[in-house]
Amino acid sequence: MCQTFGITALGETVESWTLENEFLTAEVLTYGAALRRLVFGGVDVVLGYDTLSEYERNDGFFGATVGRVCNRIGGASFGLNGKTYPLAKNDGENHLHGGVRGFDKYIWAAEPLEDGLRLRRLSPDGEEGYPGTLAVSVTYRLAGESLRIEYEAESDADTLCSLTNHSYFNLNGGGTAIAHTLALAAERYLETSPGCLPTGRALPVAGTPFDFRAAKAVGRDIDTAAEQLRLVNGYDHHFCVDGAGLRRAAVLRGDSSGIAMTMDTTSPGVQLYTANWLSRRGGKNGAVYEPRCAVCLEPQFPPDAVHHPDFPQPLLRRGEVYRHCTVYSFSK
């Protein structure tokens, strides 16, 4: 089902598409190819806004498709094929989530499918500083109790590409998320600097507050004296997911709802973010979003990978196809 969600400040029409099966209802906006609503067992498990104007002002990337490169690039520049490419600075001296106007601030063209919805856009050469014209698609599919998000991209020149979905999950449907339990299939995490850039060191999680190999409450260790947690007021760190291909990366469980969500992904890692910087922000249906009211699990390449040759690289060569997918499955 498609209906008009609103008109942007530029006079563009934004559509809302609803996908539904016996178990799940998903609402996707053409603005930012964003997941606005995801309902399982009568509970809307993602944060969002009621109006388009709130999404236009949104600096939290609620449910959005983020690119051309998600997370941070230090110094807002990178080198490729002997040339330096300056990027838009929108996080101090750094480049964050694709720049001043990343993929989350554009309207995508929607194509309904039998089992889902495909959204496309063409990112022109030079957009936010990136080389190459990038043709990108994001496909949302429902299958049983699972939502599958598929990403594809091709460029007419060598470029960078690392796409993610920035949904904020609260499996209780509201309130704090610190009592949610979380398990991550990660033996290592990336140490971060005060500027939220990786230092280059992948550290073992064993014996640290970053050990989620066995499920524990998200908030169990969040307020410990660990310097890494104090730097960002909680978790905002990249975890190196074990294995390759489509495999289990995370299991999140609501403490009061009993809803469990597994997340499988092909991406090399996951950014765990505990909504540390939300501050009494109005949300859907009169909700007020506070710090730590949700958990973001963002599948992606490591942040600032272009400046760390030992990291998996988000390099997309001309003629190659970028393909990644993430599957969110629910049970109770």
N, C-alpha and C positions, 0 to 999 in steps of 0.2 A: 504494500500500500504506500502510495506517495501523496504527500500534501505539502503545501507551502509552509515553511517554518518562519520565514521573515524576509525582509528586504535589507540589504546591507547599506551602510552609509554611502556607498558608491552607486546605489540603485540596482544592485544585482539581486536576483531572486535565489533564495536558499531553500532547497528541498529537504524534507524529512522522509526517509524511507523506513518502513517497518517490516522486519523479517520475523516470521513466527512459525513455530512447529509445536508439537505436543508438549515440549518441555521448556523451551526458551522463547523469549521475545527480545529482539534486538532492534534498537532504533539508531539509524545512521544518518548523519547530516552530510550534505554535499559541501558544507563549509568545513574545510580542514579534514574531509573524509573521516569525521569524528564519530566515535561511538558515544552516543548521548545517554542511552538507556540499555540495560541488560538485565532482564528479569528471569529469575529461576525460583520456583517454589513460592511465587508471590512476593519475592524480595528483589528490589532493584539494587544490584550489587556494585554499581559504579556511580561516582560523583558526576555532577553536571550542572547545567544552568537551565532556567526556564525560558530565557529570551535570547534572541540572536545578538542583541546589543551587548549582553554580558559576554558572549563568546568573542565578540569583536574586541572587547576590552581585556579579554582573558590573557593573563600572563602565566597561568598555571598549566596550560596545554591540556585541559581536561578532555580525555578521550581522544585526543587528536592524533592524526598521522603526522609524524615529525620527520623532517628531512630538509635539504638533501642529505645532510649528515646530522644525526641526533647527538646529543651531549656536547661536550666542549672541544674546541680546537684552540690550543694555546697560542697567544699572540695574534689570533685571527689571521693566520696565513699558513700556507703550506707549499712545499716544493714538489713539482712533478715534471718529469722529462726535462730537467735542467732549467725550469722556469719557476719563479715564485708567484703565487697567486694570493693577493691580499683579499681578505674576506670582510664582510660587514662585522663591526664590533658592536655587540649588544649585551655583553656581560663583562663590564670593565674593559680590559684590553683583550678580552677573549671573544670567541665566536660561539654562540650557544644555540643548539636546536635549529640550525639552518639559517639563522640570521634575523635581521629586523623584521622581515616578512618571509618567514619560512613557509613550508607546505601547509602548516596549520592555519594560515591566514588567506588561503586561496579557495575558490569554489572549484570543485571537481565535477567532471561530467559523469553522470550516473547511467549505468546500463543494467537493467534488471536481468537476473538469471533465474533458471528454474529453482535453484536451491540457494540463491543468495543475491548479491549485488556487487557489481564491479564498478570502481570509480577510477577515472583516468585524468591525468593532466600532463601538459607539456611544459617542462621547466626550461626556459630559453638559455642559450649560451650567455654566460656572464651574470646570471641571476644570483644576487648576494655574493658575487665574486667567483663562482664556480665555473670551470670550463665545460664546454660541451652542452648541446641540447639534449635533455634527458626526457625520454618518454617513460612515464611511470604509471603503474596500475596497482590498486589495492582491492582485493576481493574478500568480501565477508561471506561466509557460508555457514549455514546451520546444518548439523547432522546429529540427530538424536539429542543427547545432552551436551553437545559440544559446539562451540563457536570456533571456526577456523578462519584465520586472517592470512592471506597470501599476498606476497609482494613480488612484483616484477619490474625491471627497469632496463633500458638500453640507452646508450649514449652514442652520439656521432663523433665523440672525441674522448680520449682518456680523461677520467674524472674520479670523484669520490662519491660513494653512495652507502649510506647506512641508515635504514628506515626502521622506525619502531612505532608502536602504539603507546600512548601515554595515559592509559586509563588509571584512575585511582579506584582501588577496590576496597569496599567495606562490605563484607559478607553478612553482616548483621542488618544492613540497610540503614545504619545511622549510628551515631555515638562514636566513641573512641575505637581505634583498631589495635591498641597496644596489647590487648588480651587475645587477639587472633594468634593462632599457632602457625608457624612457618617452618618448612623444611626446604633447604636448597642443596642441589647436587653439585656442590662446589668445594673443592679442597683448598682453593686459594682465592684471595681477593686482592684488589689493587690498592696499595697504600696511596692516600691522597694528600695533597699539599693544602696550605691555607686557602689557595685560590681555587680549590676543588678540581685541580688537575692532578693526574697520577704522577707520582714521583718516578715511575718506571719499575718499581719493585712489586712483584707478585708475592704476597706473603701467605704462609700457611694459616688456615683458619683455626687449626687445633689449639686449644687452650686460650682462645681469645673470645671476646663478645661477638665475633663474626662467624662463629661456628654454628651453622644451622644444619649440619649434616643429619642430626637427629632433631625432630620437630621440637620447637620450644616457643614460648610466648614471644611475640615481637618485642614487647617492652621489658622482657626479663633483665636484659643487660644494657638497655638503651641509655640509662642514666649513670652508668659506671664512670669511673674517672679516666677511662681510656681516652687518650688525646685525640685519636682518630674520630671518636664520636663527638667530642666537644667541638671539634673544628666545624662541624656542619649541624650541630644540635640534634644529632640522631644518626640514622643511617642514610647515606647518600653515596653509595659505594658500588663499584663494579665487581661482580663475582664471576670468576672464570668457570663456566659450566663444564663438568666432566664429559668426555666423549665427543662424538661428532654425529652429524645427521640429525634427524628428528628424534629427540630423546627427552626424557623427563628432566625438567630444570627446577621446578618448584611445586610445592603443595601448600596451599593456604587454607585455613579452616576458621570459620567464624565461631567465636566462643559461645554466643547465645543462640544463634540460628541453627548451628549444626551443619551448615552448608560447607562443603569442601570443594575447592577448586584446584585441579591440577593444571599445570602449564607445561606443555611440550614445545620445543622450539628447535630450529636449525641454526640459530644464531650462536656465536661462540661464547657469549656471556650475557649476564642480566644485571641491570642497574637496579639495586634495591633502594627505594626512596620512601621515607616514612612521613611525607607531607610536612616536613619540619617547619616550613615557612608560610603555611596558610595561617591567616590571622583574621578570625571572625568574618569570614567571607560568606556572603549569602549564596545559597545554592538552590537546587530543585525543591519545589514543594515547601518553601519556607525554611528549609534546613539552614543551619549556620555551621560552616566548616571551620574547624579549629585545627591547630597543629596536631599531627599524629592521628587524625581522624580516618586515615586511609593508608593503604599500602600500594605503592607503584612497583610493578615488576616489569621492567622495560628490556626486552630482548634486543641485543645490539652488539656491534663491534666495540672494543674498548674505547673509552674517551681518549682524545688526543693521540690516537694510534699512529697518525702520520709522523709524529715526532718520536716514536718509539719503535724502531725497526723490528724488535723481537715480538711485538704484539701482532695478533691477526690484523690484517690490513683491509680497509674498506675501499680498495682500489678497484674501479670498474674500467676495464679496457674497452676501447672501441671494438665493436663486433661481438663482445661478450654479453651475456644476459645475467643480470642480478636476479637471483631467486632465493627467497627465504619464506618461511611460514611459521606461524605460532598457532597452537591449538589449546583452547581453554575448555576444560571439561568439568562438569558440575555433578555433584551427588549430595545426598542427604540421608 
